[in-house]
Amino acid sequence: MKEKIERPERFAPLFLALPFIIYLLLFTVYPIVESVVFSFSKISPFFAFQGFDGLRNYSIMIADAFFDKVFINTLIFVAAVTSADLGLALLLALAVDVIKRGRSFFTAILVSPMLLPAVVAAVVWQIIYDPFVGPLDFMLHALGLPRIGWLSNPSVELWSLSLVAIWQTVPFAFLLILAGLQSIPPQLKEASEVDGFSTLQRFRELTLPLLKPALIVTVLMSMITAFRTFDVVFVFNSGGFNPYNSVLAYYAYSNAFVRGYQGEAMAMVTVLAVISTVLSLLFIRTVGLRERLGLSKVAEVKKTKEKRRIHPYAFDLNLPHKLVLFTAYLILAVLGIFAFFPIIWTFITSLHASGVVINMLPSRPWLGYKNYVEAIEQGAPYLISSFIIAPVVAVATILLAAPAAYSIARYKLGGTKLLAWSLYLYTIPSIVYLVPLYSLVTKLNLLNTWWALMLIYPVFTLPLSVWILVGFYNDIVRPALAVAAFFAIIASYSEFMFAVTIGASAYAFNFPPTGTETATVFVAEALTFGSGQVTNYALLGAAGLIVALPIMVISVILQKYIIKGLWFGSVKGRTSLRPNTIAVFEHENFSFIN
């Protein structure tokens, strides 16, 4: 009798996670497999399978006149973004960790670029790069230097793209490293000061070793994010193809939906999927799934005395505390300006009263409100779509992710495999899913409808939500759900690739609703509103800020929980130290015990 009562309970964790598993099998595993199969097949212009074709698509891809250029562009772009993310994020995290006043203020300023949809970020920097209304060329001209042509000079275009990506990805890397820094027990820092560590010695022997997992996660996440870059390239090229700034994800999209080379596009998608898989496996190994789920002891320093011979260094540095503080505030001020100035400049540009901006500063800024009125009027159908789709996707995400995360965290469902699978799917570029899911919604007759995006967007929101919730289930549940819902809203509200591909028009104010172009599509289309083929930068700036405002407001309210969510969702398992851990570091001049 006892067995009959307990047997159903054994299957309860599986039942809780079953909707999550079924959804991901249908909408992630199937598309990934179909993308790989398509790369070895003949494909019709409407993405119908027409038989296997061996390695022909790969041969065409390799022979493509632009493939080598685009692939090298991608490697340079990824290297530049990853290097800058790691260096700048580490610098910012160390600076914020040092100061006592203004932490929340500087964090809010530094994180602001991350909260903008990538399309809005592209618009912001298109204004910055403009030779007539942008400040960069103005400053060069004031110094007597020639204009560079940030978006028209072939030798500069890729670096201009890289700078935009760095501007938007450094905040995420900064939060990851800051979370790692804040996980270091203060007792260790205090003990190192008592034992006479110099500034450089404390960083080298204490901070850097304990921060290593966070740094590795940051590098891998920056590389994964850089490889899937699409939105900014699309906006900079107005949907066309430019070999000087195109990267692999965008070139695959261009071949599939613009140039009509579907087979070659799927070969590129598969190459990108293989690269992402390698990075993802390294990432999964780094974050420590067994420690996170409590399947093995949390990584800790051994309780036995651990002898570490510290070799003397030729160079050492010990800075006065006041100088350290001054340097930290200086770094935060400079990089804070870099983070927030483009947004401020976009706001200034949006205040121009004339239809076409011909001067840098507005002559009658009080009339600039008309741009916001016009942007709201023209953008209303797009905004309505986003305001409805994003919350619905967030609710669906929580309904699927919360029970699955509970089963994984509480009952260790699937060991580490289910959580690893979820994390792997989070790192896969969206382009890998695009063609199979586009074909699916076409067969279901859902093109250009809200239902299509509502059905697809959990692909991008579920994996991260499960990852965050698993880490939070030992903490307060309600903030965890709020943070997961917030990230789901950001992901669905900011998504552009599927919205511009599946959508054909704005919401038609009908029911059942048709027209699924969202707020991000509106911003991209605002480039030419009201002035033919001449960019109306005033209206463009207003449109971009209106679209970004809801996310920025919510983020200010949930800032504390967002940072905590990033911590639980990144490197907690590898760097947590148990309260009773005894850490002993010994060499000639120091030893301290926590």
Secondary structure, 3 states (H helix, E strand, C coil): CHHHHHHHHHHHHHHHHHHHHHHHHHHHHHHHHHHHHHCCEEECCCCCEEEECCCHHHHHHHHCCCHHHHHHHHHHHHHHHHHHHHHHHHHHHHHHHHCCCCHHHHHHHHHHHHHCCHHHHHHHHHHHHCCCCCHHHHHHHHCCCCCCCCCCCCCCHHHHHHHHHHHHHHHHHHHHHHHHHHCCCHHHHHHHHHCCCCHHHHHHHHHHHHHHHHHHHHHHHHHHHHHCCCHHHHHHCCCCCCCCCCCHHHHHHHHHHHHCCHHHHHHHHHHHHHHHHHHHHHHHHHHCHHHHCCCCCCCCCCCCCEECCCCCCCCCCCCCHHHHHHHHHHHHHHHHHHHHHHHHHHHHHHCCCCCCCCCCCCCCHHHCHHHHHHHHHHHHHHHHHHHHHHHHHHHHHHHHHHHHHHHHHHHCCCCCHHHHHHHHHHHCCCHHHHHHHHHHHHHCCCCCCHHHHHHHCHHHHHHHHHHHHHHHCCCCHHHHHHHHHHHHHHHHHHCCHHHHHHCCCCCCCCCCCCCCCCHHHHHHHHHHCCCCCCCCHHHHHHHHHHHHHHHHHHHHHCHHHHHHHHHHCCCHHHHCCCCCCCCEEECCCCEEEC
